[in-house]
């Protein structure tokens, strides 16, 4: 029989935290994308402002997330 290496509790906890952080990052990115979309919609999707929309949305979402 081959012995399997048992994962320590701390290794499992570290993976769980990393997974939670990854999900949180995906949620943040989605929130920024939605906010940037609405900024673009407000100006009738005039081209050339995509980076500005994203940067402003990112500031807005980060401020909102850090306020909680």
Secondary structure as UniProt FT lines:
FT   HELIX           9..42
FT   TURN            43..45
FT   TURN            47..48
FT   HELIX           50..66
//
